[in-house]
Amino acid sequence: MVKLTGNYIAVKDTDLQESIELLEEMYNSFMNQDYDCIAARRMNRKRETPIRSFFAR
């Protein structure tokens, strides 16, 4: 069993293909504004194969 400690959690897909560049910006927005949850969504899929983009939709 994994024991989790801390006040916040970030969740990523297990394939780890998403970049983490926005994590700091998301954390700062969470701390400095009145949010209780923050999410990100990929806006384009230019680097993906057509079949992968199809199933993502």
C-alpha positions in Angstrom: 0.0 0.0 0.0 1.2 3.5 -0.9 0.9 6.1 1.8 0.2 9.5 0.3 1.2 12.6 2.2 0.9 16.3 1.4 -1.8 18.8 0.6 -2.0 18.6 -3.2 -1.8 16.0 -5.9 -1.1 16.2 -9.7 -2.3 13.4 -11.9 -0.9 12.4 -15.3 -1.6 9.7 -17.8 0.6 6.7 -17.3 2.2 7.0 -20.7 3.9 10.2 -19.5 3.6 11.8 -22.9 2.1 15.1 -21.6 4.7 17.7 -20.8 5.0 19.1 -17.3 5.8 22.7 -18.3 2.4 23.9 -17.2 2.5 22.3 -13.8 4.2 25.3 -12.1 1.8 27.7 -13.8 -1.2 25.6 -12.7 0.1 25.4 -9.1 0.6 29.2 -9.0 -2.9 29.8 -10.3 -4.3 27.4 -7.7 -2.5 29.1 -4.9 -3.1 32.7 -5.9 -6.6 32.6 -7.2 -9.9 31.2 -5.9 -9.8 27.7 -7.5 -10.3 24.4 -5.8 -9.4 22.3 -8.9 -7.4 22.9 -12.1 -7.2 20.8 -15.2 -5.4 21.0 -18.5 -6.5 19.9 -22.0 -4.4 19.5 -25.1 -5.5 22.0 -27.7 -3.9 20.4 -30.8 -2.6 17.0 -31.7 -0.3 17.9 -34.6 2.4 15.5 -33.6 0.1 12.5 -33.3 -0.8 9.9 -35.8 -4.3 10.2 -37.3 -5.5 7.0 -35.6 -4.3 8.2 -32.2 -6.1 11.6 -32.7 -9.2 9.8 -33.8 -9.4 7.7 -30.6 -8.5 10.7 -28.4 -11.6 12.5 -29.7 
